[in-house]
């Protein structure tokens, strides 16, 4: 004789239909660690875009002023003309780099995932190497009186190396999970907000220092003065200094 086994019925839903509620559905929402790291990297990419725009202004503004002075009959040396000519393609490449970093950072922050991180590592590695060479070339330039330290370039290099390190940390996540016996837990909402806030403050601090040292930062009209006459006299003096730099570079 067959015996009947009693099975607990699932809870009733609307319309008499039965459905089961899983524990995952009623658990508080948590953000995955990979999504949090992707958001932090996206914030850093936005900072890289801002610094690349500042570097573009440092390249194109003196070249434009020097070209205008030469067209108006100003005196210019052969080395200055060559430097002004090379500044144009360098500025265009820097502007394209700025646009690419801006789009990549915005899309990654919007989706919470990084798009083609292997391509991002190669591009950032190449640009970071180039910026390192340019920074060292300015520090070891001869004669010693013409040696410079480009703060904008140093800030840009700092963010690039930070993003490369973060991408490497994400790439080795599987190895860390394999060697760790403790299961990974998703961070809470407070931890997510705190991490994003600290990452934003750090990126903003580095970006502000780099942008203030660029040509755009030097040409910015100070807002601390109360006299309009003083502010009106600042920009012509700075443009004259840029013209002198174009003639003597």
N, C-alpha and C positions, 0 to 999 in steps of 0.2 A: 504494500500500500504506500503510495507516494505521500510524502509529508510536505506540507506547505511551509515555506520560510517567510517570516515576517520581515519586510524591508521598510525602513522609515521613508515616508513620502517626502519629497522636496517641498519647500514652502510654496503656497499658492501665490500667484501673481495676479495682475489685473486681467479680467475676462476669464477667470477660472484656469488660466494656464499656469503650469508649474515651472519654476526655474530655480536654479541654485545660485547663491551669491558666494563668490570666492572670497577668500581672505585678502587677496591682492586688490580686489575692487574696492574694499572698504578701508584699506591701509592708507595712511597719509602719503601724499605725493612727494617723491624724493627725486632729486636730480642725479643722474649718473656722473661718475667722476670724469669720464671721458668728455661728456658734454660741458662740464665745468671748465676743464682744461682748454677745450676748444674755444669757449667764450673768452677766457683770459688771453689766449693767443690772438684772438680776433681783436681784442682791445689793443694789444701791442702792435698789431698790423696797422691799426688806425693811427697810432702814434708814429709808426714808420712812414706812413703816407704824409702826415703833417710835416715831419722833418725832411722828407724828400721834396716837398713843395718849398720849404725854406731853402734847401740847397739849390733848387732850381732858380729861386730869386737871386741867390748869391752868384750864380753863374751868368744869368741873362741880364740882370740889371746893369752891372758894370760894362758888359759888352755892348748893351744898347746905348749907354751914355758915351762910351768911347767911340762907337760908330757915328753917333750924332755929332760929336766934336770933330771927328775927322771929316764928316760931310760938310760941316760949317767952315772948314778951312783950318781946323786946329792941327797942331803939329803932333805927329805920332811916329814912334820908332818902328822898325821892322819887327822886333820881338813883341812889342805891344800889339801890333796888328795881327801877328800870328796867334797870340794868346786870345785876342778877341775873336778871331775866326774859329779857334778850337772850342771856345766857350759855347758857341751856338749848338753844335751837335751834342756836346756833353749836357747842355741844358735840356735839349729835347729828349734825350735818353732818360734824364732824371725825372722829367715830367711824366714820361710814359711809366716809369717805375712807380711814381707817386700814384698815378691812376690805377695801376694794377694792384698795388697794396691796398688802396681804398676800396676797390670792388671786392677783393678777396676777403678783407676784414669785415665788410658789411654783410656779404653773403654768408660767411662762416658764423657771424654773430646772430644773424637772422635764423639760420637753420639749426644752430647748435652743433654742427659737425664741420670738420675741415674737409675742404674739397681738394683732392689730389695732394696729400701732404708730401709725397715723395718729390713732386715737382716743386713744391714750395721750398723744400730743404735745398734742392739744387740751386734754385734761383737765389735764395738768401745766402747760401754758401759762396756763390760766385760774387755777389755784390759785396758781401762782407769782406772777402779777400781783396777786392778792388779798393774798397774804402780803407782797409788796413794799409795797403801799399801807399795810397795817397796821403794818409795821415803821417806815416813814417817819412815819406818824401818831404813833407812840409817841415818835419822836425829835424831832418838831416840835410836841409838845403844849404848850399854854399853860395855866397859867404854867410857867416853866422848871423849877420845883421838882418838878413831876409828870412830867417827861420821863423815859422809860425806854427801855432797849434790851433787847428780848426775844431772849435767846440761843437759846432753843428755836426760835423763828420763824426766826432767822437760819440756824441749822443746817439746818432743814427747807428753806429757800429755796436753800441751797447745794446740797443733794442734788437738788432738783428741777431747778435750772439745769444741773447736771452730767448728769442723765439726758436732758434736752432736747438738750444738745450732743452726747451720744453717739448719740441717735436721729437727729439731723441728719447726723452722720458716717456712719452706716449708710445713710441715704437717698441720700447722694452717692457711694456706693461705685462705682456704675456709671460715673459721670463720671470718677472717678480711674482706673478700669481702662481707659477709653477713651483717656485722655491719657498713660498709662504704657505704655512699650514692654516693660518687664520683666514677665513673667508672675508672678502672685501665687502664693506657696507657702504651704501649710498649716503652722501652727506645730507644733512638736514637743510631746511630753507635758510636758517640763520647762518649756517656755515657757507652756503652758496653766496648769500648777499655780502657777508663779511669778506670772503675771498675776492669777489668781484670789486668790492669797494677798495680794498688794499691794492689790487692790481691796477685799478684805474688811477689811484693816487700816485703810485710809483711811475706809471707810464706818463702821466701828466707832468710830474716833476721833471723827468728826464726830457720830455718834449719841450717844456717851457724853457729850460736852460738852453737847449739847442736852438730853438727858434729865436730867442732873444739875442743870440750871438750871430745870427744871419744878417744879410743885408736888409731883409724885410723888417727884422727887429730893430736895426739901427735907424731905419727910415721912419719907424713908427713915431707918431707925434705923442709926446708925453702928456698924460692927462692930469698930472699933479699940479700944473701951473694954473693960476687964476687969471692971468693976463692973456688976452687974445693976441696982442702984438708979439709977445714972446713966442707963442706957438706958430705964428705966421712966419717968423724969421728962422725957425728951425729947419724946415724942409729945404729952402734954397741953400743954406749952409751945407747941409748933408749932400745935396746934389752936386755942389761945387767940389766937395771932398771926393765924391765918386769920379768926377771928371779928372781930378788930379791923380787919382789912382789909375785911371785908364791911360793917362799920358805917361806915368812913371813906371807902370808895371812892365 
